[in-house]
Amino acid sequence: MSLNPKKLNTVYQRAKAKAQRLDWRPAEETGFVAVAKILKSSGILRSDNGLKGKMGQTLNKVNPLLYSAGYPFHQTSRRKSSDGYTISFKFYSAKAYSQFVVKAFYYEKVDIFMIKFFNKSNRSLNKYAIRTNRGDVRAILRTNFDILTYLSTTHPHASFGFMGERSYFTSKFSHSTLLEPMADNQRFRIYRLFLHQPAHFNWLIQRFELSYIEKLSTCLLVNKNSSNANAAKAKGKQLIDFFGQIYPELNFSRF
């Protein structure tokens, strides 16, 4: 049964209507993602640096809704891990009245940071997928971008990446969960559009080869800091192989 758009007064009602409209599937059916298999079958990175035609015009068109100043941020920790280390940052969103945590996971073997963020008040295992619902996406994304530019000065040879987490909807009554598809999901499309705004894109393409794996909603900024013209392409292949080994699969958990 579909909901009347005129009666969608709450966040819960709007989320339910969206999940139904886009035909999200039960988590039991789509929660598991075979990352290594996907990378093996379609692991060639597609470049975003010189997009032409309709897609290029869409991505590179100035969108005032994606422009905002970021918030001041500060580093809170740097902790070693088996693959490198994790640098944590915090900032406060005045509009969302919340603290946000940004995690930059550094993998030493391939010299890359994978960046994720979440609202500090969310403690579930799936905290990176929970929507903020506070209308402050512009400033939040800009602050993440500012952290990326900061890390690029402290790690001038490092590459960067991010994965668009799938949104989900859980019924209050049946407690069943519907999941957004992994491929080309909404977060990925927003992040990609944000990076292509001229104020961000012009800085990025001087330093990185922008590439993506659409089936995994993943974007990689492959560092160009090399005298070898083919180094970025080789690095991209190295990153794909590496992540296929350390993240052979993903599994959704709403707890």
N, C-alpha and C positions, 0 to 999 in steps of 0.2 A: 504494500500500500504506500503510495507516494504522499508526501506532505505538501500542504498548501503553502506556497512561497510567502503568502501574505501573513502567515501565522508563525514564521520562523523567528521567534523573539529571543531565543537563547542560543548560546554557543553550542550546546548539546543538540538542539534541533537542527541547527545549520550544518553541523558535522554529520548528523545522520542523513540529512537530505543529500549532502554532497556524496557520501559513500554510496547511497542508493543510485543517485543519478549517474555516477561514473562506474557503476557495477563492480565495486571492489569485492574481492573474493574472500572467503573465510581463511583465517590465519592457518588453520590446519592444512589447507590445500596449498597455500602459497608462501608460508613462512620460511621454508627452507630454500636457500639459493646456492646452487652449486657453482661457486665463484671460479674455481680452477677449470671446470668444464667449459664455462662461458668464455673465459680468457683463451682457452686452447682453441675454441671454435671460431672466435671473433676477436682475437687479441690485438689486431692492428689498430693503432691509435689513429683517430681521425683528427686532422689539424683544424683549428679554429682561427689561425692567424690571417689567412687570406680568403675568407669566405666571400663568394660572389653571389649574384642573383638575389632572389627573394629572401632566402635565409640570411644572407649577409646584410641586406637592407634592414631586416627586422631586428637583428641583434645589435647592429651598430647605430640604430636610430636613437637619438637623444630621448631619454625617458625621464622627465622631471620627477616622477614618482620614486625613482631610485637614487636621487641625490639628497644627501644629508651630511652634516658634520658628524663625526664619530664622538664617542665619549672618551674621557681620560681612562687609561688602563694602567695596571701595574702587575709585575711578575710576582707570583706568590711562592713558587717552588720550582725546583729542577730535580727530578728523581730518576735514578738509573733504572734501566729495565734490561731484560735479556738481549734485546735487539738494539739498544741505544739508550735513550732517555726521553723523559716527558717533561716539557716546560709548561707550567700552568700560569694563566693570567686571570685577572678579575676586572670587571668594570660594572658600574651601576647605571641602569637605564632609568632615567628620570620619568619617562612616559609610562614604562611598565612597572615602575616602583619595585624593581627587582634587581638583584645582583646576578650577573651572568659569569659563567666560568668558561674559559677557552682553553682547550687542551691541544698542544702541539706535540704530536707523537713523532719523535725523530728516530729514523732507522739508519743506523750508521753505515751498514753495508752498502746501501744504495744512495746515501746522502739525500734523504727526502724527509720533509715534514708533512704529516697528514693532520689537518686541522679540523677540530670538532668543537662545538659549543653547546651549552645547555643552561637553562635557568637553574640557579643554585638550589631553589626550593624543591626541584624534582630529584628524587633519589632512586627512582626505579632503574632497573637494568636497561630499560629502553628510553632513558631520559633524553637521548639525542633526537628522538622522533616525536617528542611531545610538543605540540604547537604552543606558542607564547600567547596568542590571541589578544595581544595588547596593542597592535597597530604600530609597533616601533621597528619594523623590519629594516627600514632604511638605515637608521643610526646603528643598529646592531650589526648589520652587514658591513657598514663602513668601519666600525671598530675592529671587526675581524680583519678587514683589509689593511687597516693601519698596523695591526699586529704582524700581518704577513710582511709588510714593507719593513717593519722594524727587524724581524728575523732575517730578512734578506740582507740587511747591513751587517748583522753579526755573523751570518753564515752565507757569505757571498757566492759560494759554489752550490748551495743546496737547491733542490727542486721542491715543489710544493704540490699538495693534492687535497681533494676533498671528495666525499661521497654524499650524495643527497639521500638522507634517510627517508624511508617510507612513512607516510602518515598512516594513522589507524583510527578506527572508531570501535568502541566497546559499548555494547548495550547495557543499560542500567538494570534491565530486567532479566535477560537471558545470560548476560555476561559473555556472550559470544563476541568475537573480534573480527572485523573486516579490515583487510589490508590493501593499501594502494599498491599497484604493480611496481616492481623494482625498476623496470626499464623506463628511462625518460620521465622520471616522476616530477612532481611539482617543485620540490625544493631544488632539484638539479636544474630545472628550467629557469628558476628565479636566480640561482647563483650564476648560471651561465650568462643570463641577460645582464646581471649586475656587472660582471667582469668585462662585458663588451661595451659598457658605457664609456664614451671617449675619455672622460677624466681618469678612468681606471685603465682602460685598454691601451692607451698610448704609452703609459708607463710600463705595462706588463710586456708588450711585444718587443720592447727594447732589451729585455732581460730573459724572457721565457718563450718557449714554443708552447702555445696553448693547444692541448689535445684532450680528447675525451673518449670514454667507453660508454656509449649510450645505454647498452643493455644492463650496465651496473650503475648507471647514473653517477658516473665518476669523471671528474676533471683533473687533469694533471698539468702542472706548469713546469715544463722541463727546462732546466737551466741552460742558457746558451753560452755560459762563461767558459768557452773553450776555443782553441784555435782550429779545431777540426770541424769542418762544415757539416759533416755527417754525425757529429757527436750527439746532438740532440735526439736524432732518430735512433741511434744505438742505445742511448740512455733510456728512451721510452720502452724499447724492447726489454732492456734489463729490468726496468721497474715492473713490467707486466709479469715477467718470469718470477720475480721475487715475491710479489703479492699473491701469485698463484700458489706459492709454496707456504707462506705464513698464514694466509687466509683462504684455505681451500674451500671453505663453505661459510655461509652466514645463516643464522637461525633466529627468527623473531621471538622475543620474549616481552610480554607486557608487564611483568612484575618487577 
